[in-house]
Amino acid sequence: MLELPRGALWSLALIAIVIGIASVGFAYTAGWLSPDRLTPGKLVAALAPPGGPSLGHRRNHAKGICFTGIFEAKGAGSELSVAPVFVRGQYPVIGRFNLGTAEANAPDATVRVRGLGISISAPDGQEWRSAMIDPPMFPVATPQDFYELLRASGSKDPNAIKTFAGDHPEFAAFGDWAKTAPWHRSYAEEQFNSLNSFVFIDKAGTDHVVRWSLLPAAQPVDISPDELAKLGADFLEQKIAQRVANAPQRWTMVVTVADPGDPTADPTKRWPDDRRKLEVGTLTAERVEAERDGPCRDINFDPTVLPSGMRTSDDPFPAARSAAYAKSYDLRTAEGPDYPRTATGGK
Ligand code: HEM
């Protein structure tokens, strides 16, 4: 039998221990040691539609179109945050108009939630990324509830959503919005809301808990879903491309500051209308480009990518979103034939 010197045996034992610890670490991260723990993998899997995910596409908000433009800061935001993007001036933006669906080919008139992702770049390379949606509140209070809602939506039990709504009374406000809010024929007419709260830090080092919204300059015109359906499956992309080609489209960015005691960790809860509001700048969409090989395709609009002067709050969503977006990004960018690489790729 091969005799190993004592020192070599110790080395092998040490390697085995290190590998063992690393394996336990991986197993923990993957959630194998705690099957009830919510992981990014579970969240992303639960988003998949019955026919499977749209390969090469985002695992949620899968249908969208890129744009480039400018954020013009008025300077007013500097009162709340030392973020470089609030210093009076113009900053380049890469953005994406999108639909809240995991189906890349969903007809536009069938999707209730519309979204907007933006990345604003400061001259020193820092970025402010944000992904906002048009409802004024989120349907659920925690990432775990979001997972339960996705499971209920995908369930074969016809009463699953009813049961979920019964167990989560806070879901009703979103349900009412979905049933009664007017529909519009263009992304240019939508207001987009951060819903999650974040912390802005001012020059004195004082924290301000905030949410923000983009208010459209275009006057919204209400239209019924039946009329929308007649416009074709992809009217939103066509209309925004036409509209921006005719004239740049603008939104005012308004930051709302929480009062002490406002619910900052729960995006189902709106803050009272009389909270302090600051107009910090204007977003202008200047050029619309196809998503397939456009500049937004390779960006993950991770809401935790924030410049100095901003950080996440006690709202649990941004961290959960960050991990799920990274998972989705890894999946879609690895789906080679469905995700053609071009010279424009990059982030
Ligand atoms: C735990 C809750 C959530 C999960 C698991 C989730 C999941 C996802 C995933 C996987 C993507 C695709 C990311 C990519 O591949 O780049 C995505 C995109 C998006 N999400 Fe969420 N999301 C959550 C909450 C929210 C909330 C609260 C908002 C808005 C307030 C939001 C707005 C958006 C928007 C606008 C996009 C599209 C961004 C883009 O154009 O790339 N999501 N989400």
Residues whose N, C-alpha, C, O or C-beta is under 5 A from the ligand:
A	BS01	HEM	L43 R58 R59 N60 H61 R96 N98 G115 L116 G117 A131 M132 I133 F138 P143 F146 N193 S194 L195 N196 I299 N300 F301 F317 A320 R321 A324 Y325 S328 Y329
